Amino acid sequence: MGPLDVIIVGAGAAGLMAAVSAGRMGKRVLLLDGNDRPARKVLITGKGRCNVTNNCDLDTLLAHIPQNPRFLYAAFAAFSPADTMAFFEEAGVPLKTERGNRVFPVSDQARDIADALWREAKAAGAKLLQGKVTELVMEEGRVTGVRCEDGTAYEASAVILACGGCSYPRTGSDGSGWELARQAGHTITPIRPSLIPVLTKENAPREMMGLSLRNVTLTVTENGKTIFSELGELLFTHFGVSGPLVLSASAHMRKMGQADYRMTIDLKPGLTPEQLDRRLLRDFSQNLNRDMINALGALLPRKMIPVMLRTAGIPFDTKVRDLTRDQRKALLEQLKGFSLTPCGFRPVEEAIVTSGGVSVREVVPGSMASRLAEGLYLAGEMLDVDAYTGGFNLQIAFSTGWLAGERA
């Protein structure tokens, strides 16, 4: 292939953006990836729609990154959300901004984003080879290349590790990049899942398995203090709860197993308790002779009625006309605050992103260069930075990838 300037390990969002950045500066770039096609994980982001970035200012961006946000200041200055949007628009992918300033391709197809990244990397002169990198080649503390599992070695002036985390290993994010970083002496902070479904102590979600609730408010408390509250959609499963609201909430629950967490669902956030009580009285007046188990169909999904009556302490065969004021109050409290107890997360392999990674204390924020090994750069999910949902994690990948490619 001739002499190389930059080798990039990992052809995901960060790696491809690094290839574009370095390639446009006239550098000879080789991408090495274990997959047979680039940007595998991009294809499944945003339920296949790809939430590219968030159309927000720097302060808002940093506020949505709970882990080491200030480290990313230089990366965001080098390549901002506005730069990301301009990049894809110029690459022929029209974008749109939706609720919460989330940015998606107009086509609602993640493939358009993945194809644009690879197209721009190729246009910048980058080459892609399929190969699993297992070793950094080092001489006197400097990284001079990499070696693949088949024994093939490649030399370059700089190496960028953009291997992703360990979530969704079938896309190539299998955690192997952290072993490469360890070879250079880097510290890997504890790895934990983020943006992941939540396990609950109660059996109620299992009874309602498959039930999706829209336009509900989920509130999460940590030791009695509210740490998350948003309106949206969630899903009951055989293990607990999932869906967009739960994934977002999980990123705030960073002390699982150490803190006391509660999840409360307001099933009727558009109504005050007083308004909802009047609604109950109106519905009940039309069903006085029915059993309670058959009287809530206009208010609740069928799967949820037995659970709500049981948690409110109301026998299923109670006639509506016999319902006491205290029982109605108990039902009202459940409708406005159905409570669950989180007790863990699904396996880290099911997380959208992983929290933890290469310690940012060992990386130069203005260049993404390793402080421990000359010629080595790091980008994307490998770093100990992660964000909430809304396009922020992909923006981290694009910004750190761009900066690493530029400086490498």
KAWOVEN-V726895 format. One record per residue. N is the residue number from 1. RES is the residue in one letter. NEAR is the number of other C-alpha atoms within 10 Angstrom. D_FIRST is the distance of its C-alpha to the first C-alpha in whole Angstrom. Layout:
BEGIN
[[N & RES & NEAR & D_FIRST] [N & RES & NEAR & D_FIRST]]
END
This chain:
BEGIN
[[1 & M & 7 & 0] [2 & G & 6 & 4] [3 & P & 11 & 7] [4 & L & 16 & 8] [5 & D & 18 & 12] [6 & V & 28 & 13] [7 & I & 29 & 12] [8 & I & 31 & 15] [9 & V & 26 & 16] [10 & G & 30 & 19] [11 & A & 33 & 18] [12 & G & 31 & 22] [13 & A & 31 & 24] [14 & A & 34 & 23] [15 & G & 36 & 19] [16 & L & 33 & 19] [17 & M & 27 & 21] [18 & A & 34 & 19] [19 & A & 36 & 16] [20 & V & 26 & 19] [21 & S & 23 & 20] [22 & A & 27 & 17] [23 & G & 25 & 15] [24 & R & 18 & 19] [25 & M & 12 & 19] [26 & G & 11 & 16] [27 & K & 20 & 13] [28 & R & 21 & 10] [29 & V & 28 & 10] [30 & L & 24 & 9] [31 & L & 24 & 12] [32 & L & 24 & 13] [33 & D & 24 & 16] [34 & G & 19 & 19] [35 & N & 17 & 20] [36 & D & 10 & 19] [37 & R & 14 & 20] [38 & P & 27 & 20] [39 & A & 25 & 23] [40 & R & 20 & 25] [41 & K & 23 & 28] [42 & V & 24 & 28] [43 & L & 21 & 29] [44 & I & 17 & 32] [45 & T & 18 & 33] [46 & G & 19 & 37] [47 & K & 11 & 38] [48 & G & 14 & 35] [49 & R & 21 & 36] [50 & C & 25 & 34] [51 & N & 27 & 36] [52 & V & 28 & 33] [53 & T & 26 & 35] [54 & N & 27 & 38] [55 & N & 23 & 40] [56 & C & 16 & 42] [57 & D & 11 & 42] [58 & L & 13 & 41] [59 & D & 9 & 44] [60 & T & 11 & 44] [61 & L & 24 & 40] [62 & L & 19 & 41] [63 & A & 12 & 44] [64 & H & 16 & 42] [65 & I & 20 & 40] [66 & P & 16 & 42] [67 & Q & 15 & 40] [68 & N & 17 & 39] [69 & P & 17 & 39] [70 & R & 13 & 39] [71 & F & 19 & 36] [72 & L & 20 & 34] [73 & Y & 18 & 36] [74 & A & 18 & 33] [75 & A & 24 & 31] [76 & F & 22 & 33] [77 & A & 14 & 34] [78 & A & 16 & 31] [79 & F & 19 & 30] [80 & S & 24 & 33] [81 & P & 26 & 35] [82 & A & 14 & 35] [83 & D & 15 & 32] [84 & T & 19 & 31] [85 & M & 22 & 33] [86 & A & 15 & 32] [87 & F & 16 & 29] [88 & F & 19 & 29] [89 & E & 14 & 32] [90 & E & 11 & 30] [91 & A & 16 & 27] [92 & G & 12 & 30] [93 & V & 18 & 31] [94 & P & 16 & 35] [95 & L & 17 & 37] [96 & K & 15 & 40] [97 & T & 15 & 42] [98 & E & 12 & 44] [99 & R & 7 & 47] [100 & G & 11 & 46] [101 & N & 14 & 43] [102 & R & 19 & 41] [103 & V & 23 & 38] [104 & F & 25 & 37] [105 & P & 22 & 35] [106 & V & 13 & 38] [107 & S & 14 & 37] [108 & D & 17 & 37] [109 & Q & 19 & 34] [110 & A & 23 & 31] [111 & R & 20 & 29] [112 & D & 21 & 29] [113 & I & 27 & 28] [114 & A & 20 & 25] [115 & D & 17 & 24] [116 & A & 19 & 24] [117 & L & 27 & 22] [118 & W & 23 & 19] [119 & R & 15 & 20] [120 & E & 21 & 20] [121 & A & 26 & 17] [122 & K & 17 & 15] [123 & A & 13 & 17] [124 & A & 20 & 16] [125 & G & 18 & 12] [126 & A & 25 & 11] [127 & K & 17 & 9] [128 & L & 22 & 11] [129 & L & 15 & 11] [130 & Q & 16 & 14] [131 & G & 19 & 15] [132 & K & 19 & 18] [133 & V & 23 & 17] [134 & T & 16 & 20] [135 & E & 19 & 20] [136 & L & 23 & 19] [137 & V & 19 & 18] [138 & M & 16 & 21] [139 & E & 11 & 22] [140 & E & 8 & 25] [141 & G & 13 & 25] [142 & R & 17 & 22] [143 & V & 21 & 19] [144 & T & 21 & 16] [145 & G & 22 & 14] [146 & V & 23 & 15] [147 & R & 17 & 15] [148 & C & 17 & 16] [149 & E & 11 & 19] [150 & D & 10 & 17] [151 & G & 11 & 16] [152 & T & 11 & 13] [153 & A & 14 & 12] [154 & Y & 18 & 9] [155 & E & 18 & 11] [156 & A & 20 & 11] [157 & S & 17 & 15] [158 & A & 23 & 16] [159 & V & 29 & 16] [160 & I & 27 & 18] [161 & L & 25 & 20] [162 & A & 31 & 21] [163 & C & 31 & 22] [164 & G & 33 & 26] [165 & G & 30 & 29] [166 & C & 29 & 31] [167 & S & 26 & 33] [168 & Y & 21 & 32] [169 & P & 16 & 29] [170 & R & 12 & 29] [171 & T & 20 & 27] [172 & G & 24 & 25] [173 & S & 25 & 27] [174 & D & 16 & 28] [175 & G & 21 & 28] [176 & S & 18 & 25] [177 & G & 25 & 24] [178 & W & 22 & 27] [179 & E & 15 & 27] [180 & L & 19 & 23] [181 & A & 24 & 25] [182 & R & 13 & 28] [183 & Q & 14 & 26] [184 & A & 21 & 26] [185 & G & 15 & 30] [186 & H & 22 & 30] [187 & T & 16 & 33] [188 & I & 18 & 33] [189 & T & 14 & 36] [190 & P & 11 & 38] [191 & I & 16 & 37] [192 & R & 18 & 39] [193 & P & 24 & 39] [194 & S & 28 & 40] [195 & L & 29 & 40] [196 & I & 27 & 42] [197 & P & 30 & 45] [198 & V & 23 & 48] [199 & L & 20 & 50] [200 & T & 22 & 54] [201 & K & 13 & 57] [202 & E & 15 & 59] [203 & N & 13 & 59] [204 & A & 21 & 60] [205 & P & 22 & 56] [206 & R & 16 & 56] [207 & E & 16 & 59] [208 & M & 21 & 58] [209 & M & 17 & 54] [210 & G & 14 & 52] [211 & L & 18 & 54] [212 & S & 15 & 53] [213 & L & 17 & 55] [214 & R & 13 & 54] [215 & N & 15 & 55] [216 & V & 19 & 56] [217 & T & 22 & 56] [218 & L & 24 & 54] [219 & T & 21 & 55] [220 & V & 26 & 54] [221 & T & 18 & 56] [222 & E & 18 & 55] [223 & N & 12 & 58] [224 & G & 11 & 60] [225 & K & 11 & 58] [226 & T & 13 & 56] [227 & I & 14 & 53] [228 & F & 18 & 52] [229 & S & 17 & 54] [230 & E & 16 & 52] [231 & L & 16 & 53] [232 & G & 15 & 51] [233 & E & 17 & 50] [234 & L & 22 & 50] [235 & L & 20 & 50] [236 & F & 20 & 52] [237 & T & 22 & 51] [238 & H & 15 & 52] [239 & F & 19 & 51] [240 & G & 26 & 52] [241 & V & 26 & 50] [242 & S & 23 & 47] [243 & G & 19 & 46] [244 & P & 17 & 45] [245 & L & 25 & 48] [246 & V & 23 & 47] [247 & L & 21 & 44] [248 & S & 22 & 44] [249 & A & 25 & 47] [250 & S & 24 & 45] [251 & A & 22 & 43] [252 & H & 19 & 46] [253 & M & 23 & 48] [254 & R & 15 & 46] [255 & K & 10 & 49] [256 & M & 15 & 49] [257 & G & 11 & 51] [258 & Q & 8 & 53] [259 & A & 13 & 54] [260 & D & 16 & 57] [261 & Y & 21 & 55] [262 & R & 19 & 57] [263 & M & 21 & 56] [264 & T & 18 & 58] [265 & I & 23 & 58] [266 & D & 20 & 60] [267 & L & 20 & 61] [268 & K & 18 & 63] [269 & P & 17 & 61] [270 & G & 12 & 63] [271 & L & 13 & 66] [272 & T & 11 & 68] [273 & P & 16 & 70] [274 & E & 10 & 73] [275 & Q & 10 & 72] [276 & L & 17 & 70] [277 & D & 17 & 74] [278 & R & 12 & 75] [279 & R & 14 & 73] [280 & L & 16 & 74] [281 & L & 12 & 78] [282 & R & 11 & 77] [283 & D & 17 & 75] [284 & F & 19 & 78] [285 & S & 12 & 81] [286 & Q & 11 & 79] [287 & N & 17 & 79] [288 & L & 15 & 82] [289 & N & 14 & 83] [290 & R & 15 & 79] [291 & D & 18 & 78] [292 & M & 24 & 75] [293 & I & 19 & 72] [294 & N & 16 & 73] [295 & A & 20 & 73] [296 & L & 20 & 70] [297 & G & 14 & 68] [298 & A & 9 & 68] [299 & L & 14 & 67] [300 & L & 15 & 64] [301 & P & 13 & 62] [302 & R & 15 & 64] [303 & K & 14 & 62] [304 & M & 17 & 62] [305 & I & 19 & 66] [306 & P & 20 & 67] [307 & V & 18 & 65] [308 & M & 21 & 66] [309 & L & 19 & 70] [310 & R & 13 & 69] [311 & T & 14 & 68] [312 & A & 20 & 71] [313 & G & 12 & 73] [314 & I & 19 & 75] [315 & P & 14 & 76] [316 & F & 15 & 74] [317 & D & 11 & 78] [318 & T & 15 & 79] [319 & K & 18 & 81] [320 & V & 21 & 80] [321 & R & 14 & 83] [322 & D & 12 & 84] [323 & L & 16 & 80] [324 & T & 12 & 82] [325 & R & 9 & 81] [326 & D & 10 & 79] [327 & Q & 15 & 77] [328 & R & 17 & 76] [329 & K & 14 & 75] [330 & A & 17 & 73] [331 & L & 22 & 71] [332 & L & 20 & 70] [333 & E & 16 & 69] [334 & Q & 20 & 66] [335 & L & 21 & 65] [336 & K & 20 & 65] [337 & G & 19 & 63] [338 & F & 19 & 62] [339 & S & 19 & 61] [340 & L & 21 & 58] [341 & T & 17 & 57] [342 & P & 22 & 53] [343 & C & 16 & 53] [344 & G & 16 & 49] [345 & F & 23 & 45] [346 & R & 15 & 44] [347 & P & 13 & 41] [348 & V & 22 & 38] [349 & E & 20 & 36] [350 & E & 18 & 38] [351 & A & 22 & 37] [352 & I & 22 & 36] [353 & V & 26 & 34] [354 & T & 30 & 35] [355 & S & 27 & 37] [356 & G & 22 & 36] [357 & G & 26 & 32] [358 & V & 25 & 31] [359 & S & 17 & 34] [360 & V & 23 & 33] [361 & R & 14 & 35] [362 & E & 16 & 32] [363 & V & 22 & 30] [364 & V & 15 & 30] [365 & P & 19 & 32] [366 & G & 17 & 31] [367 & S & 21 & 27] [368 & M & 30 & 26] [369 & A & 24 & 25] [370 & S & 23 & 26] [371 & R & 17 & 29] [372 & L & 15 & 29] [373 & A & 21 & 25] [374 & E & 19 & 24] [375 & G & 21 & 20] [376 & L & 27 & 21] [377 & Y & 28 & 22] [378 & L & 31 & 24] [379 & A & 33 & 25] [380 & G & 29 & 27] [381 & E & 30 & 29] [382 & M & 29 & 28] [383 & L & 28 & 30] [384 & D & 23 & 34] [385 & V & 23 & 35] [386 & D & 28 & 36] [387 & A & 28 & 38] [388 & Y & 22 & 41] [389 & T & 25 & 40] [390 & G & 22 & 40] [391 & G & 24 & 36] [392 & F & 24 & 36] [393 & N & 24 & 34] [394 & L & 26 & 31] [395 & Q & 26 & 32] [396 & I & 30 & 31] [397 & A & 26 & 28] [398 & F & 30 & 27] [399 & S & 30 & 28] [400 & T & 33 & 27] [401 & G & 33 & 23] [402 & W & 30 & 24] [403 & L & 29 & 25] [404 & A & 33 & 23] [405 & G & 34 & 20] [406 & E & 21 & 22] [407 & R & 15 & 23] [408 & A & 23 & 19]]
END
